Amino acid sequence: MTTPRDFICERILLTNDDGIDAPGLRVLEQVAAQLAPEIWVVAPRHDQSGTSHSISLHDPLRVSPQGEVQGAASGGAASGAASGMRRFAVPGTPGDCVVMGVRHLMAGRRPDMILSGVNRGGNLGVETVFSGTVGAAMTGMLLGIPSIALSQVFVAGRDVPWDTARTLAPGVIRQLAAMDWAAEACLNVNFPACPPSEARKMLLTSQGLGLMDGVDVVTGTDPRGLPYHWLTLTRARHADDAGSEAAGVAAFHVTATPLRFERTHDSTLAAMRAGL
């Protein structure tokens, strides 16, 4: 049983990119309930995988309460009068959900932490550029709130080992929350594709290149004879160093990588300046 002394903060905002009904979000709700007395869930109505940290600037957003909403003030603003679980769906991106949560639903009492996930599948290396799970954490970082993205790696054709994230995430988040990290950084956590009993200690890792090789187009013809196209990510194992997150999860470690918005390629910048 969780007691007040087990909590690490007062309120946590949860989101994801797989949608409000995703099993990974249920896992994250169970995890967050061990970390704070007040949990707010603001998640996309439908799957928003691959949306990175995009936001909707040309479409209105409508917030829909999901199930029983405990202790929320009328009109959607936080009253602070009661604790519990409050769940909302937004027909937008994970970034939209974070902004709506922080700037609207919780405007009176900002979250102390934002957790995004638990994603179905790893977010490793270059994949993080496309990931809505990571994008939500990046948006939270932009709003000045400590933010962590969480993903559960799995092997294709096998069940997703949700128990690994469910069992290990509370301790991992406590450990990370006790560390100092820069305000201009968020954290990307990946749980390995193994039972929790086989998972190894958390490693602090670099992003590396991961398992993504590029983006391709698959074309087909529908029953009416019209062409359609699916975008798909192509995979390849890069020669990442031992300190990368892909190498870490391959060895059954939990990995945590600090990420930032600053993307300047310093060596190229220096070489180009030298050539002026």
C-alpha positions as a Markdown table, in Angstrom:
| # | Residue | x | y | z |
|---|---|---|---|---|
| 1 | Met | 0.0 | 0.0 | 0.0 |
| 2 | Thr | 1.3 | 3.4 | -1.0 |
| 3 | Thr | 1.5 | 6.0 | 1.9 |
| 4 | Pro | 2.1 | 9.8 | 1.6 |
| 5 | Arg | 5.7 | 9.4 | 2.5 |
| 6 | Asp | 6.2 | 7.2 | -0.6 |
| 7 | Phe | 5.1 | 10.0 | -2.9 |
| 8 | Ile | 7.8 | 12.1 | -4.8 |
| 9 | Cys | 5.5 | 15.0 | -5.6 |
| 10 | Glu | 2.0 | 16.4 | -5.4 |
| 11 | Arg | 0.7 | 16.1 | -8.9 |
| 12 | Ile | 1.7 | 14.3 | -12.2 |
| 13 | Leu | 0.4 | 14.8 | -15.7 |
| 14 | Leu | 0.3 | 11.7 | -17.9 |
| 15 | Thr | 0.0 | 11.5 | -21.6 |
| 16 | Asn | 1.1 | 9.2 | -24.5 |
| 17 | Asp | 1.0 | 8.8 | -28.3 |
| 18 | Asp | -0.8 | 5.5 | -28.5 |
| 19 | Gly | -4.2 | 7.0 | -27.4 |
| 20 | Ile | -6.4 | 7.2 | -24.3 |
| 21 | Asp | -7.3 | 3.5 | -24.5 |
| 22 | Ala | -3.8 | 2.1 | -24.9 |
| 23 | Pro | -2.6 | -0.6 | -22.5 |
| 24 | Gly | 0.6 | 1.2 | -21.9 |
| 25 | Leu | -1.3 | 4.2 | -20.5 |
| 26 | Arg | -3.0 | 1.9 | -18.1 |
| 27 | Val | 0.4 | 0.7 | -17.0 |
| 28 | Leu | 1.6 | 4.3 | -16.5 |
| 29 | Glu | -1.5 | 5.1 | -14.5 |
| 30 | Gln | -0.7 | 2.3 | -12.1 |
| 31 | Val | 2.9 | 3.5 | -11.9 |
| 32 | Ala | 2.0 | 7.1 | -11.3 |
| 33 | Ala | -0.5 | 6.2 | -8.5 |
| 34 | Gln | 2.5 | 5.1 | -6.5 |
| 35 | Leu | 4.3 | 8.4 | -7.0 |
| 36 | Ala | 1.8 | 11.2 | -6.4 |
| 37 | Pro | -1.7 | 11.6 | -4.8 |
| 38 | Glu | -3.0 | 13.6 | -7.7 |
| 39 | Ile | -2.9 | 12.2 | -11.2 |
| 40 | Trp | -4.1 | 14.0 | -14.4 |
| 41 | Val | -4.4 | 12.0 | -17.6 |
| 42 | Val | -4.7 | 14.0 | -20.9 |
| 43 | Ala | -4.1 | 11.8 | -23.9 |
| 44 | Pro | -4.9 | 11.7 | -27.6 |
| 45 | Arg | -8.4 | 10.3 | -28.5 |
| 46 | His | -6.7 | 8.2 | -31.3 |
| 47 | Asp | -3.2 | 6.8 | -32.0 |
| 48 | Gln | -0.8 | 9.7 | -32.7 |
| 49 | Ser | 2.4 | 7.7 | -33.2 |
| 50 | Gly | 5.0 | 9.5 | -35.2 |
| 51 | Thr | 3.7 | 13.0 | -34.5 |
| 52 | Ser | 6.9 | 14.0 | -32.7 |
| 53 | His | 6.3 | 17.3 | -30.8 |
| 54 | Ser | 3.9 | 18.8 | -33.3 |
| 55 | Ile | 1.0 | 20.9 | -32.1 |
| 56 | Ser | -2.3 | 21.8 | -33.8 |
| 57 | Leu | -2.3 | 25.4 | -34.8 |
| 58 | His | -5.2 | 25.3 | -37.4 |
| 59 | Asp | -7.8 | 23.1 | -35.8 |
| 60 | Pro | -9.8 | 23.6 | -32.6 |
| 61 | Leu | -9.4 | 21.2 | -29.7 |
| 62 | Arg | -12.2 | 19.8 | -27.6 |
| 63 | Val | -11.5 | 18.1 | -24.3 |
| 64 | Ser | -13.7 | 15.1 | -23.4 |
| 65 | Pro | -13.8 | 13.8 | -19.8 |
| 66 | Gln | -13.3 | 10.0 | -19.7 |
| 67 | Gly | -15.1 | 8.0 | -17.1 |
| 68 | Glu | -15.3 | 9.2 | -13.5 |
| 69 | Val | -13.6 | 12.6 | -12.9 |
| 70 | Gln | -12.9 | 13.1 | -9.3 |
| 71 | Gly | -12.4 | 16.5 | -7.6 |
| 72 | Ala | -12.2 | 18.5 | -10.8 |
| 73 | Ala | -13.7 | 22.0 | -10.7 |
| 74 | Ser | -16.4 | 22.9 | -13.1 |
| 75 | Gly | -15.2 | 24.2 | -16.4 |
| 76 | Gly | -12.1 | 22.1 | -16.3 |
| 77 | Ala | -9.7 | 24.1 | -14.2 |
| 78 | Ala | -8.0 | 22.4 | -11.2 |
| 79 | Ser | -9.6 | 23.3 | -7.8 |
| 80 | Gly | -7.0 | 21.6 | -5.7 |
| 81 | Ala | -9.9 | 20.5 | -3.4 |
| 82 | Ala | -9.5 | 16.8 | -3.9 |
| 83 | Ser | -7.0 | 14.3 | -5.1 |
| 84 | Gly | -7.4 | 11.3 | -7.3 |
| 85 | Met | -7.4 | 10.4 | -11.0 |
| 86 | Arg | -8.8 | 12.7 | -13.7 |
| 87 | Arg | -8.9 | 11.5 | -17.3 |
| 88 | Phe | -9.4 | 13.5 | -20.5 |
| 89 | Ala | -9.2 | 12.8 | -24.2 |
| 90 | Val | -8.1 | 15.3 | -26.8 |
| 91 | Pro | -8.5 | 14.9 | -30.6 |
| 92 | Gly | -4.9 | 16.1 | -31.1 |
| 93 | Thr | -1.3 | 15.3 | -30.8 |
| 94 | Pro | 0.6 | 14.4 | -27.6 |
| 95 | Gly | 2.1 | 17.9 | -27.7 |
| 96 | Asp | -1.5 | 19.3 | -27.8 |
| 97 | Cys | -2.3 | 17.1 | -24.8 |
| 98 | Val | 0.6 | 18.5 | -22.7 |
| 99 | Val | -0.2 | 22.1 | -23.6 |
| 100 | Met | -3.9 | 21.6 | -22.8 |
| 101 | Gly | -3.1 | 19.9 | -19.5 |
| 102 | Val | -0.6 | 22.5 | -18.3 |
| 103 | Arg | -2.1 | 25.7 | -19.7 |
| 104 | His | -5.8 | 24.9 | -19.4 |
| 105 | Leu | -6.9 | 21.9 | -17.3 |
| 106 | Met | -4.2 | 22.3 | -14.6 |
| 107 | Ala | -3.7 | 26.1 | -15.1 |
| 108 | Gly | -4.3 | 26.8 | -11.4 |
| 109 | Arg | -1.9 | 24.1 | -10.2 |
| 110 | Arg | 0.8 | 23.1 | -12.6 |
| 111 | Pro | 2.0 | 19.5 | -12.6 |
| 112 | Asp | 5.3 | 18.8 | -10.8 |
| 113 | Met | 6.2 | 16.2 | -13.4 |
| 114 | Ile | 5.1 | 15.0 | -16.8 |
| 115 | Leu | 5.3 | 11.3 | -17.7 |
| 116 | Ser | 4.7 | 10.2 | -21.3 |
| 117 | Gly | 4.0 | 6.5 | -22.2 |
| 118 | Val | 4.3 | 3.7 | -21.7 |
| 119 | Asn | 4.9 | 3.4 | -25.4 |
| 120 | Arg | 4.3 | 0.1 | -27.1 |
| 121 | Gly | 7.8 | -0.5 | -28.5 |
| 122 | Gly | 11.2 | 1.1 | -27.9 |
| 123 | Asn | 12.1 | 4.7 | -28.8 |
| 124 | Leu | 15.8 | 4.4 | -29.5 |
| 125 | Gly | 18.3 | 6.5 | -31.3 |
| 126 | Val | 16.9 | 8.3 | -34.4 |
| 127 | Glu | 13.4 | 7.0 | -33.7 |
| 128 | Thr | 13.2 | 9.7 | -30.9 |
| 129 | Val | 13.0 | 12.4 | -33.6 |
| 130 | Phe | 9.6 | 11.0 | -34.8 |
| 131 | Ser | 8.3 | 9.7 | -31.5 |
| 132 | Gly | 5.1 | 11.3 | -30.1 |
| 133 | Thr | 6.0 | 9.8 | -26.7 |
| 134 | Val | 9.3 | 11.6 | -26.7 |
| 135 | Gly | 7.7 | 14.6 | -28.3 |
| 136 | Ala | 5.3 | 15.0 | -25.4 |
| 137 | Ala | 8.2 | 15.0 | -23.0 |
| 138 | Met | 10.0 | 17.6 | -25.1 |
| 139 | Thr | 6.9 | 19.8 | -25.0 |
| 140 | Gly | 6.8 | 19.5 | -21.2 |
| 141 | Met | 10.4 | 20.5 | -21.1 |
| 142 | Leu | 9.6 | 23.5 | -23.2 |
| 143 | Leu | 7.0 | 24.5 | -20.6 |
| 144 | Gly | 9.6 | 24.2 | -17.8 |
| 145 | Ile | 8.3 | 21.0 | -16.2 |
| 146 | Pro | 10.5 | 17.9 | -15.5 |
| 147 | Ser | 9.4 | 15.4 | -18.1 |
| 148 | Ile | 10.2 | 11.7 | -18.7 |
| 149 | Ala | 9.2 | 9.6 | -21.8 |
| 150 | Leu | 8.9 | 5.8 | -21.1 |
| 151 | Ser | 8.8 | 3.0 | -23.6 |
| 152 | Gln | 8.6 | -0.8 | -23.4 |
| 153 | Val | 10.8 | -2.6 | -26.0 |
| 154 | Phe | 9.4 | -5.9 | -27.3 |
| 155 | Val | 10.3 | -8.6 | -29.8 |
| 156 | Ala | 8.1 | -8.7 | -32.9 |
| 157 | Gly | 5.7 | -11.6 | -32.8 |
| 158 | Arg | 5.7 | -11.9 | -29.0 |
| 159 | Asp | 3.6 | -10.3 | -26.3 |
| 160 | Val | 4.7 | -6.9 | -25.0 |
| 161 | Pro | 6.2 | -7.5 | -21.6 |
| 162 | Trp | 4.2 | -4.8 | -19.9 |
| 163 | Asp | 5.0 | -6.2 | -16.4 |
| 164 | Thr | 8.6 | -5.1 | -16.9 |
| 165 | Ala | 7.6 | -1.4 | -17.1 |
| 166 | Arg | 4.9 | -1.8 | -14.5 |
| 167 | Thr | 7.3 | -3.4 | -12.0 |
| 168 | Leu | 10.4 | -1.3 | -12.7 |
| 169 | Ala | 9.1 | 2.1 | -13.6 |
| 170 | Pro | 8.3 | 3.3 | -10.0 |
| 171 | Gly | 11.8 | 2.7 | -8.8 |
| 172 | Val | 13.4 | 4.1 | -12.0 |
| 173 | Ile | 11.4 | 7.3 | -11.8 |
| 174 | Arg | 12.2 | 7.8 | -8.1 |
| 175 | Gln | 15.9 | 7.3 | -8.9 |
| 176 | Leu | 15.7 | 9.8 | -11.8 |
| 177 | Ala | 13.7 | 12.3 | -9.8 |
| 178 | Ala | 16.4 | 12.3 | -7.1 |
| 179 | Met | 19.0 | 13.3 | -9.7 |
| 180 | Asp | 19.7 | 16.8 | -11.0 |
| 181 | Trp | 19.2 | 17.4 | -14.6 |
| 182 | Ala | 19.2 | 20.6 | -16.6 |
| 183 | Ala | 16.0 | 22.5 | -17.2 |
| 184 | Glu | 16.6 | 22.3 | -21.0 |
| 185 | Ala | 16.7 | 18.5 | -20.9 |
| 186 | Cys | 14.1 | 15.8 | -20.7 |
| 187 | Leu | 14.7 | 12.1 | -20.1 |
| 188 | Asn | 14.0 | 9.2 | -22.5 |
| 189 | Val | 13.6 | 5.8 | -20.6 |
| 190 | Asn | 13.4 | 2.4 | -22.3 |
| 191 | Phe | 12.6 | -0.9 | -20.6 |
| 192 | Pro | 14.2 | -4.0 | -22.1 |
| 193 | Ala | 12.3 | -6.9 | -23.8 |
| 194 | Cys | 12.5 | -9.3 | -20.9 |
| 195 | Pro | 10.7 | -10.3 | -17.8 |
| 196 | Pro | 11.3 | -7.9 | -14.9 |
| 197 | Ser | 13.3 | -10.5 | -13.0 |
| 198 | Glu | 15.8 | -10.6 | -15.9 |
| 199 | Ala | 16.2 | -6.8 | -16.3 |
| 200 | Arg | 19.5 | -5.3 | -15.3 |
| 201 | Lys | 20.2 | -2.0 | -13.5 |
| 202 | Met | 19.5 | 1.3 | -15.1 |
| 203 | Leu | 22.2 | 2.8 | -17.3 |
| 204 | Leu | 22.5 | 6.5 | -18.2 |
| 205 | Thr | 23.1 | 6.4 | -21.9 |
| 206 | Ser | 23.7 | 8.4 | -25.1 |
| 207 | Gln | 21.1 | 8.5 | -27.8 |
| 208 | Gly | 23.2 | 6.9 | -30.6 |
| 209 | Leu | 21.6 | 6.0 | -33.9 |
| 210 | Gly | 19.5 | 3.0 | -32.7 |
| 211 | Leu | 17.6 | 0.6 | -35.0 |
| 212 | Met | 16.1 | 3.0 | -37.6 |
| 213 | Asp | 17.5 | 3.1 | -41.1 |
| 214 | Gly | 15.0 | 5.4 | -42.8 |
| 215 | Val | 11.5 | 6.0 | -44.0 |
| 216 | Asp | 9.9 | 4.2 | -47.0 |
| 217 | Val | 6.6 | 4.1 | -48.9 |
| 218 | Val | 4.6 | 0.9 | -49.4 |
| 219 | Thr | 2.1 | 1.2 | -52.3 |
| 220 | Gly | -0.9 | -0.9 | -53.0 |
| 221 | Thr | -4.3 | -0.8 | -54.7 |
| 222 | Asp | -7.6 | -0.8 | -52.9 |
| 223 | Pro | -10.8 | -2.8 | -53.9 |
| 224 | Arg | -11.9 | 0.1 | -56.1 |
| 225 | Gly | -8.7 | 0.1 | -58.1 |
| 226 | Leu | -7.4 | 3.2 | -56.5 |
| 227 | Pro | -3.7 | 3.4 | -55.3 |
| 228 | Tyr | -2.9 | 3.9 | -51.6 |
| 229 | His | 0.3 | 4.5 | -49.8 |
| 230 | Trp | 1.6 | 3.7 | -46.3 |
| 231 | Leu | 4.7 | 5.3 | -44.8 |
| 232 | Thr | 6.9 | 2.8 | -42.9 |
| 233 | Leu | 10.1 | 3.0 | -40.9 |
| 234 | Thr | 12.9 | 0.7 | -42.1 |
| 235 | Arg | 15.2 | -1.0 | -39.7 |
| 236 | Ala | 18.9 | -1.7 | -39.5 |
| 237 | Arg | 21.2 | -2.3 | -36.6 |
| 238 | His | 23.9 | 0.5 | -36.5 |
| 239 | Ala | 27.3 | 0.1 | -34.9 |
| 240 | Asp | 26.4 | 2.2 | -31.8 |
| 241 | Asp | 28.9 | 2.3 | -29.0 |
| 242 | Ala | 28.5 | 0.4 | -25.8 |
| 243 | Gly | 27.2 | 3.5 | -24.0 |
| 244 | Ser | 24.1 | 4.0 | -26.3 |
| 245 | Glu | 20.5 | 3.2 | -25.4 |
| 246 | Ala | 20.2 | 0.6 | -28.1 |
| 247 | Ala | 23.2 | -1.3 | -26.8 |
| 248 | Gly | 21.9 | -1.0 | -23.3 |
| 249 | Val | 18.4 | -2.4 | -23.9 |
| 250 | Ala | 20.0 | -5.2 | -26.0 |
| 251 | Ala | 21.9 | -6.2 | -22.9 |
| 252 | Phe | 18.6 | -6.1 | -20.9 |
| 253 | His | 19.4 | -2.9 | -19.1 |
| 254 | Val | 16.9 | -0.2 | -18.4 |
| 255 | Thr | 18.2 | 2.9 | -20.1 |
| 256 | Ala | 17.8 | 6.7 | -19.5 |
| 257 | Thr | 19.0 | 9.3 | -21.9 |
| 258 | Pro | 18.9 | 13.1 | -21.4 |
| 259 | Leu | 17.6 | 14.8 | -24.6 |
| 260 | Arg | 17.4 | 18.5 | -25.6 |
| 261 | Phe | 16.1 | 20.7 | -28.4 |
| 262 | Glu | 19.6 | 22.2 | -29.3 |
| 263 | Arg | 20.6 | 20.3 | -32.5 |
| 264 | Thr | 23.5 | 22.2 | -33.8 |
| 265 | His | 26.2 | 20.0 | -35.4 |
| 266 | Asp | 29.2 | 21.7 | -33.7 |
| 267 | Ser | 32.0 | 20.1 | -35.8 |
| 268 | Thr | 30.3 | 21.0 | -39.1 |
| 269 | Leu | 29.6 | 24.5 | -37.9 |
| 270 | Ala | 33.3 | 24.9 | -36.9 |
| 271 | Ala | 34.5 | 23.5 | -40.3 |
| 272 | Met | 32.1 | 25.8 | -42.3 |
| 273 | Arg | 33.1 | 28.8 | -40.3 |
| 274 | Ala | 36.8 | 28.0 | -40.9 |
| 275 | Gly | 36.1 | 27.9 | -44.6 |
| 276 | Leu | 34.6 | 31.4 | -44.8 |
